[in-house]
Amino acid sequence: MCSTTSTLSTPAFTPERVLYRGRLYRALNPVYAHEPLSGRGAGLYGGRFNPKGLPALYASLSAMTALREVNQVGNLQPTTLISYEADIDHVFDCRDEHALKTKDMDAAALADCTWRDQMKASGEARTQAFARRLIAAGYHALLVRSFAPGATEDDMNLVLWTWGDAAPACLILIDDEKRLSRRLSMMPSPSVER
């Protein structure tokens, strides 16, 4: 089981690699709540920090940040808020400007809202290429501020490329009361048209 005390620590051997230990949150469309550990949607469509074809799990360090992330346009729609216990090693910390520079990245490029246009034009946004380099260097996740409307510099996300139920990238869904599995068993079976 992962630890529940939130900490960010920096191992002495490399300044940009941190360990995240604590709670993470995601706000999901209820249609997808049956797969809370899937990064399939991000893999299908691509995200700011993952190109198409590469699954990723976008999580937030606070529930409010997760709600901002899921509702970036229009009115708040029905949402399922979930949480995890996380113990993730080899996290790249984007708050470290020197570390960003060594990886040919900067804060302005991270925040660039044209990443979708870049992806359409060239097949991969600059932030997606950055993520590929980090993954190749052995990182499991990226700690980065939220760029959702209303977010401040204190609103942080953890984008995971590697996760499972054990070290070094432990992510455990918190569902002690089995509410998600109960919801699935209560759903009607799909009808078959003949």
C-alpha positions as CSV (number, residue, x, y, z in Angstrom):
1,M,0.0,0.0,0.0
2,C,1.3,3.5,-0.8
3,S,1.9,6.1,1.9
4,T,-0.7,8.8,2.6
5,T,1.5,11.6,3.9
6,S,2.0,14.2,1.1
7,T,5.6,14.9,0.5
8,L,7.8,16.1,-2.3
9,S,11.5,15.2,-1.6
10,T,14.5,15.7,-3.8
11,P,17.1,12.9,-3.7
12,A,20.7,14.2,-3.4
13,F,21.9,12.5,-6.6
14,T,20.0,14.6,-9.1
15,P,18.2,17.9,-8.4
16,E,15.3,17.5,-10.9
17,R,14.3,14.0,-9.8
18,V,11.8,14.1,-6.9
19,L,9.7,11.6,-5.1
20,Y,6.0,12.3,-4.8
21,R,4.3,10.6,-1.9
22,G,0.7,11.5,-1.0
23,R,-2.8,11.9,-2.4
24,L,-3.7,12.6,-6.0
25,Y,-7.1,13.6,-7.5
26,R,-8.8,13.2,-10.8
27,A,-12.2,14.5,-11.9
28,L,-13.7,12.3,-14.6
29,N,-16.6,12.3,-16.9
30,P,-18.9,9.7,-15.2
31,V,-19.0,7.7,-18.5
32,Y,-15.3,6.9,-17.9
33,A,-15.4,6.4,-14.1
34,H,-15.4,2.6,-14.6
35,E,-11.7,2.9,-15.6
36,P,-10.1,5.2,-13.1
37,L,-6.6,3.8,-13.6
38,S,-6.7,4.0,-17.4
39,G,-4.7,6.5,-19.4
40,R,-6.4,5.4,-22.6
41,G,-8.2,8.7,-23.4
42,A,-5.0,10.6,-23.2
43,G,-3.4,7.9,-25.3
44,L,-6.1,8.1,-28.0
45,Y,-6.2,11.9,-28.3
46,G,-2.9,13.1,-27.0
47,G,-2.4,15.6,-24.2
48,R,-0.2,18.5,-23.5
49,F,2.4,16.1,-22.0
50,N,1.8,12.9,-24.0
51,P,1.6,12.4,-27.8
52,K,-1.1,10.2,-29.3
53,G,-0.4,6.6,-28.8
54,L,1.2,7.1,-25.3
55,P,-1.2,6.6,-22.4
56,A,-0.9,9.1,-19.5
57,L,-2.8,9.8,-16.3
58,Y,-3.3,13.4,-15.6
59,A,-3.8,13.9,-11.8
60,S,-3.8,16.9,-9.5
61,L,-2.4,17.5,-6.1
62,S,-5.7,19.0,-4.9
63,A,-9.4,18.2,-5.5
64,M,-10.0,21.9,-6.6
65,T,-7.3,21.7,-9.2
66,A,-8.8,18.5,-10.5
67,L,-12.2,20.2,-10.9
68,R,-10.6,23.2,-12.7
69,E,-8.8,20.8,-15.1
70,V,-11.9,18.8,-16.0
71,N,-14.0,21.9,-16.6
72,Q,-11.9,24.3,-18.7
73,V,-14.7,25.4,-21.0
74,G,-18.4,26.2,-20.2
75,N,-20.5,25.1,-17.3
76,L,-19.6,22.5,-14.8
77,Q,-20.9,19.2,-16.0
78,P,-21.6,16.0,-14.0
79,T,-18.2,14.8,-12.7
80,T,-16.9,11.9,-10.7
81,L,-14.1,12.9,-8.4
82,I,-11.7,10.2,-7.4
83,S,-8.5,10.0,-5.3
84,Y,-5.4,7.8,-5.2
85,E,-2.6,7.0,-2.8
86,A,0.6,7.6,-4.7
87,D,4.3,6.8,-4.2
88,I,5.9,7.9,-7.4
89,D,9.7,8.0,-7.8
90,H,11.6,9.7,-10.6
91,V,9.3,12.7,-11.0
92,F,10.6,15.6,-13.1
93,D,9.9,18.9,-11.3
94,C,9.0,21.6,-13.7
95,R,9.3,24.2,-11.0
96,D,13.1,23.9,-11.3
97,E,14.1,26.4,-14.0
98,H,17.6,25.1,-14.3
99,A,16.4,21.5,-14.8
100,L,14.0,22.7,-17.5
101,K,16.8,24.5,-19.3
102,T,19.0,21.3,-19.2
103,K,16.1,19.5,-21.0
104,D,15.7,22.3,-23.7
105,M,12.4,23.5,-22.1
106,D,11.2,26.7,-20.3
107,A,8.2,27.8,-18.4
108,A,6.7,29.8,-21.4
109,A,6.8,26.7,-23.6
110,L,5.1,24.6,-20.9
111,A,2.3,27.2,-20.7
112,D,1.9,27.6,-24.5
113,C,-1.7,27.1,-25.2
114,T,-1.0,26.4,-28.9
115,W,0.1,22.8,-28.2
116,R,-2.9,21.3,-29.9
117,D,-2.2,23.4,-33.0
118,Q,1.5,22.3,-32.9
119,M,0.3,18.6,-32.7
120,K,-2.0,19.0,-35.7
121,A,0.6,20.8,-37.8
122,S,3.7,18.6,-37.1
123,G,2.3,15.5,-35.4
124,E,3.8,16.4,-32.0
125,A,3.8,19.5,-29.8
126,R,7.0,20.7,-28.2
127,T,5.7,19.7,-24.8
128,Q,5.0,16.2,-26.1
129,A,8.5,15.9,-27.5
130,F,9.8,17.1,-24.0
131,A,7.7,14.3,-22.4
132,R,9.2,11.7,-24.8
133,R,12.7,12.8,-23.8
134,L,11.9,12.6,-20.1
135,I,10.4,9.1,-20.5
136,A,13.5,8.0,-22.4
137,A,15.6,9.3,-19.5
138,G,13.7,7.1,-17.1
139,Y,11.2,9.5,-15.6
140,H,7.8,8.1,-14.5
141,A,6.0,11.4,-14.1
142,L,6.1,15.2,-14.5
143,L,5.2,17.7,-11.7
144,V,3.8,20.8,-13.5
145,R,1.6,23.7,-12.6
146,S,-2.0,23.7,-13.9
147,F,-2.8,25.9,-16.8
148,A,-6.6,25.6,-16.4
149,P,-8.5,28.9,-16.2
150,G,-8.5,30.3,-12.6
151,A,-5.4,28.2,-11.6
152,T,-2.6,29.8,-9.7
153,E,1.1,28.8,-9.5
154,D,0.2,26.8,-6.4
155,D,-2.2,24.5,-8.4
156,M,-0.1,21.5,-9.4
157,N,-0.6,18.5,-11.5
158,L,1.3,15.2,-11.7
159,V,1.3,13.7,-15.2
160,L,2.1,10.0,-15.0
161,W,3.5,7.9,-17.8
162,T,4.2,4.9,-15.7
163,W,2.0,3.6,-12.9
164,G,1.0,0.4,-11.2
165,D,0.3,-1.2,-7.8
166,A,4.0,-1.4,-6.7
167,A,7.2,0.7,-6.6
168,P,8.7,2.6,-8.2
169,A,5.4,4.1,-9.5
170,C,2.7,3.0,-7.0
171,L,-0.8,4.4,-7.6
172,I,-3.7,2.9,-5.7
173,L,-7.3,3.9,-6.2
174,I,-9.0,4.9,-3.0
175,D,-12.4,3.1,-3.0
176,D,-12.6,1.4,0.4
177,E,-16.4,1.2,0.2
178,K,-16.3,-0.2,-3.4
179,R,-18.5,2.6,-4.7
180,L,-17.2,2.4,-8.2
181,S,-17.5,-1.4,-8.5
182,R,-21.0,-1.2,-6.9
183,R,-22.0,1.4,-9.5
184,L,-20.9,-0.9,-12.3
185,S,-22.9,-3.8,-10.9
186,M,-26.0,-1.6,-10.7
187,M,-25.8,-0.5,-14.3
188,P,-28.2,-2.1,-16.7
189,S,-26.8,-4.5,-19.2
190,P,-26.5,-3.1,-22.7
191,S,-29.4,-3.9,-24.9
192,V,-28.8,-5.8,-28.1
193,E,-30.9,-4.7,-31.1
194,R,-31.8,-7.3,-33.6
